[in-house]
């Protein structure tokens, strides 16, 4: 005989099972994103990804996992074009992202208009990392062409950071010595002092700091701080008299997010970069935030500098790439492989 108590217990268990089943049915399925980025953003995105996952879970109930891929920016763009299943591209320069449009329509032509500040939620610049105590007395760009100085910088054919380095040196020489021909001579002398070209900025960082090659490393500002943090007794860094305003840009990779059904979370992932929480993480990792609040907080470690823009000095990335980095361009003309 079924007792009343047993019947109530059975009905209660069934109701609980139905409730749990309904809750599970309503919970969105977990999602995974792939962020394809350039070399020195590894540490930044580890912390940022955790913050975004927590935010997204609280907002939507959905678990999100973000995988990271890093390498030279130009090489990373090529990997996406060749089929790497990126949901978002956070590359070193807009020119590399433009290649995603030119080579396969992975993003629309106006991709840079879809987020604030030309889709650049943070900026950086280029500095000179030297050995502790600065034994070569390196103070500015013109010290890098001295015959007693060996320079470490990555390959501008594969690294976005290397292109910023190259153009910063070029514009310094153009202003100091007068004209593009003088700048070309200057940069040729600089690359004559480069013993090895790594494919990306992190590779050059390892060459300089761990393999102890070279007297000066032309570096992203944030990478210089990371080296100081890890090898503080071995390295210092110098702010040159003139440098470039580097504006890494971000985008969803439209073809991939539409195929995978991840557009909404991928878009939210990039929009979250502009929040105060994310801007603080950006400053913490030595990138220059856009938020005035975060700028004020990190003003001492990220001082104001004399910077020029790629648009003002070189007519934008498309023009700079054609003149300097395309096959047969100025870099190919001046650099002779050892």
N, C-alpha and C positions, 0 to 999 in steps of 0.2 A: 504494500500500500504506500502510495506517495503521500508524505505528510505535508501539511501546509508550509512548515518551515523549509522543507527540502524544495518544495515548489518555488517559494520566494527566492531561495538561494540560486536555484537554477535560472529563474527569470532574470535575477540581478546579474549573474555572470554573462548571460546572453546579451543583456543590454550593454554591459561594459565592453563586451567584444565588439558589438555593433558601433559603439561610440569610438573605440580605438580605431576600428577599421575605417570609419568615416573620417577621423582626424588624419589617419595615414593617407587616405585617398585625397584629402584636401591639401596636404603638405606638398609643395612643389618638389619635383625631383632635383637632386643635386646637379650642379653644373660645373664644368671645368673650362677655364679660359687659358689661352696661351699668350703671354706677353713676350713679343720678340723685340729685344732692346739691344743697346750697344754696350760696350765693355764695362765702363765704370759705374753703371747703375745697379749692379748686383745688390749691394747692401741697402740702398735706398728702397728698392722694390720688395726686398724681404720684409722689411718693417711695414711698408705701405700696404702690401698685400694682406697682411694679418689684420690691419686696421680696417681695410675695406671689407674683408670677409665678415668681420664682426658687425660692421655697420649694415651690410646687406642682409645678414641673418636676422638682425633685430628688426629691420624694416619689412622684410618679405617672408621670413621664415625659411628661406632657401639657403642651403649650404653651397658655398662656392669655393672652389679650389683654383688657385692661379699658379700655373707653371711658368717658369722663366727660361728664356733662351738668350744668351749673350755672346757677342763677338764683335768684330769690326763692323761698323754701321753699314758700309757699302756691301760687305759680304752678307750681312743679315737681310738687307733688302733683296739681294739676289736670291737668297734662300727662300724668301716668301714668293718671289716671282716663279721660282722653280718648284713650288708646291708645299713649302712648310706651312702648316695649317694654323697660322697666327690669327687670333681674334683681334688683337690690337698690336700696333707697331709704335714703339716709343723710341725712335731712332735719333741719331746725333744731330742730324740736320735735315731741313725741309727738302733739300735736293735729293736725298736718298728716298724720302717718302714720295716725292714727285715721280721717281722711277717706277713706283708701284702703279701709277696711273699710265705712264707712257708704255710700260711693258705688260700689258694684259688687263688694263682697266680694273685693277684690284680695288682702287679707290677712285672717287670722282675727281675731276680736275680741280674743283673748288674745295677740296677736302679741308684746307687750312682755314676756311671761313666758318667751320661748324662749331668751333669752341673759342672762348675768349683769347685775347692776345695772340691772334694768329695760331691758335692751337698749341701755344707754348706755355705750359703752366709753371715753368721755372726757367731760369737762365743760368749761364755760367760764363767763365772766361778762361783765358790761357795764361799760365804763369810758368816760371822757370824754377825747377827743383835742382838743387845743388848738393854737393857733399857737405857734411857738417862742418861749420866754420867757414864755408865758402872759400876753400883753398885757392881756387882759380880767380877769385875776386870778380865774379860775374855779376854785373849790375843791370845790364840791359841787352837788347837784341844784338847790338853790334859786337858784343863780346863773343858771340857764338860763331863768328867767322875767323877768330884768331887761330893761327896754326897750332897752338898748344891746347886747344879745346876740342874734345870729342862730344858730339851731340847725340842724344837718344830721342828719337821720334818715330812714330809708326808710319806705315805706308799710306799716302793719300789716295792710292788706288783702291784700298780696301777699308780704310778707317775714316770715319767722319771727323773724329778728333784731330787726326793728322791734317785734314783739310783746313780746319780752323787754325791749327798751328802754322801751316804754310802761308795762309792768307794774312795772319797777324804779322808775321815776319815781313811779308811782301809790302804791306801798307806802311809799316814802320820805315822800311828802307826807301819807299817811294817818297814819303814826306821828308825824310832827313837828307836824302842824297839827290832827290829831284827826278821824278819821272819813272816810267815803267822799265826802261832799259837798265837804269841803275838798280832798280829793285830786282830785276832778273839776275843781274850780275851778283848782287848780294845774296839772293837765295841760292844761287848756284854754289857760291862759296860755303854757305851754311851746310848744304847737303853733301858737299865734298868732305865735311867733317863728321858725317853720319856713318858709323861702321856697320850698322845692321838696321834693316827696316822690318819691324814686326808687323803682323797683319792688323793688330788692334792696340788700343791704348793700354789695356791691362797687360798685354804681352810686353810692351815697352817698359811698363812699370816694373815688371818682374826682372827684365833685363838690367834695368838701372839699379834697383834696390836689392835684389837678391843675387844677381849674377855679378854685380859690381862693375858693370861696363859703363863707360862714359863719364864725363865730368858734369853734364847738365842734361836734364830730362825736360823736354817741352811738354807740359802736362795740363790737363783739365785742373781747374782750381780745386774741385772736390777731391780728385785723386791725389793732389799734393797734400791735402789735409789728412787723407787716409794714410799716406806714407809717413807723414810726420807722427801720426798717432801710433803706427806700428813700428817705425824705425826712427824714433825721435832722436836717438843718440847718433844717428848716421846721416841724416838729411836735414836740410833747411830749404826754404824756398823764397824766391825773390819776385816781387811784383814789378814787371817792366814799366817803362814810362808810358807806353801805349799798348793797348791790347784790344781784342775784338769782343763784341757782345755776342756770345754764343746763345742761340735760341733753339734748343732741341724741341721738336714738335711731336705731337701724338695724334693718332687716328685709329678708329676702328678699321678693320680690313673688310670692306663691305661684302665682297664675294664670299668670304669664309663665314662671317657671322650670319649671313642670310641662308647659307647652305646648312649651317649647324643649328640655327635657331637661337643664337646667343646675342643678338643685337642689343636687346634691352639691357642685359647685365653688362655687356661690354661697354655700351655707351655710359651707363652709370659709373662704371669703373674709371673711365676717363674724367667724367664730370666731378667725381669725388676728389680728384687731384686739386681742384680749386677751392675746396673747403678749408676752413681755418685749421682743422685737425691735420689735414694732409700737408698744408703749407708749413706747419710747424715741423713735421717729419722731414720735409724737403730741406728746410734750413738746418735741421739737426744733422743732416747728412752732407752739409757743405755745398748744396746747390743754393742758388739765389732765388728766394721765393718771390711771388708776385704780390702777395698780400702785404699791405702796409704794416699790419700788426706783426707779422713774422719778420719783415725786413727790419723793423725796429728792434726786435728781440735779438736778432743775429747780426746787428750792424757792426759790432766790434770785430767779429771773426770774418765778416765779408765787407771790407771797407769800400767806399766809393772810389772809382778809378776813372781814368781817362779812357773811354771805350769808343770804338766806331762800329757801325753796323755794316753788314754784308751788302745791304741795298745801297747805302750811300757810297761805299768805297768801290764796289764791284758790280753794281747793277743787278744784284740778286743772285740767287744760287744757279739759276739756269745759265746766266751769262758767265758766271765764274767757272762753272763746270766745263763749259765749252772752251773757254780760253785756257784754263789751267790744267784740267784733269782729264779731258777727253784724250783719246789716243792721238799722239802727235802734238798735244798741247804743251804749254810751257814746262810742266813738270817732266814730261818725257824728253824735252829738249835739253834740260839742264842736268838730269840725273843719270849718271853712268853707274850701272851696277858693278859692285866690286867683284 
